[in-house]
């Protein structure tokens, strides 16, 4: 790969880090890359694995990344494609002025060439040239010669755990390796036999997942897997790379609220000294269009853990993508964001100060969409309006996320005609949730 191309990639990475405030301005974290993978899928229709993004950010790539990968990164920054990004970001504009800039580049290139030559000589002594060339060619081989069959079947109608049977046919695909991945998170990625036709996997979380059939590092087929929940389903996560803490068969609804108690967390051996977040979801087919709906929520963060910038988020899951509103503690508005349709706004480069709240107090958060005109209201006041263009299909799930733990007081979803499709005021005390 040309040295200049690597420089462009570095410039692109820095711009993405700035746009999404990776690591709050101090490098990047794995969670940053996980969120970026979701953003890319939702906004560019390209599925980049977390491992691919890790290689890019660590600089662990010898060959030029695939054009599709580079185009997706460019589109994240609102460029048409990779070539458009390069044309509008000439390298000389990124360099620091100085009389020895070109000389430094020449020295760096020479050093890189010397390292490459020495490394090549060592490699040649360690293995046969023929074997090395063969493996290199194989790693680049991917041919899809015809239709790829990929389908799913659940073993139970709703609830978790839920075994899903994947049926696939890879007879028209030539590649080195094959995998099935449950969802966007490659923690749930498993190798499969290209000569076989079935693979089974257990889903431990409800939701509208998009399973991937992967050849080498490329997604060659997608299949929606809608794991329906039996009512509200809470989980606790230390990170996306660990199995979540499950709260199946525990009591959550007490005194008119859905909440986590300290006694419950102790019962489940939750380590309160670690950073964690909680997710409360209700996954079902609501029969409501994402182009015309209203979602009213009353929510707050619990002051169980002492965090500098506590946050909470309401998310609407649709057949294609998600909508969300992320609220931040006052003073932390730079981390606020929202997504309405294909439109994403970040507090890093937008004035989202209206999404700064006292998260430990009850907040009324409303999302209203009328013919793709979205309005975000906070405590009865409209704070943002957006008009989106794309059709995201029907609503398939409601999700509430909290740093630490949080509580819900009221949730109501209505359709475009004002008819209530779902409502819960949590008035039934000591209700058992799955």
Secondary structure, 3 states (H helix, E strand, C coil): CCHHHHHHHHHHHHHHHHHCCHHHHCCCCHHHHHHHHHHHHHHHCCCCCHHHHHHHHHCCCCCCCCHHHHHHHHHHCCCCCHHHHHHHCCHHHHCCCCCCHHHHHHHHHHHHHHHHHHHHHHHHHHCCHHHHHHHHHHHCCEEECCCCEEEEEECCCECCCEEEEEEEECCCEEECCEEEECCCCHHHEEECCCCCCEEEEEECCCEEEEEEEEECCEEEEEEEEEEECCCCEEEEECCCCCCCEECCCCEEEECCEECCCHHHHHHCCCCCCCCCEEEEEEECCCCCECCCEEEEEEEEECCCCCCCCCEEEEEEEECCCEEEEEEEECCCHHHCEEEECCEEEECCCCCCHHHEECCCCCEEEEEEEECCEEEEEECCEEEEEEECCCCCCEEEEEEEEEECCEEEEEEEEEECCCCEEEEECCCCCCEECC
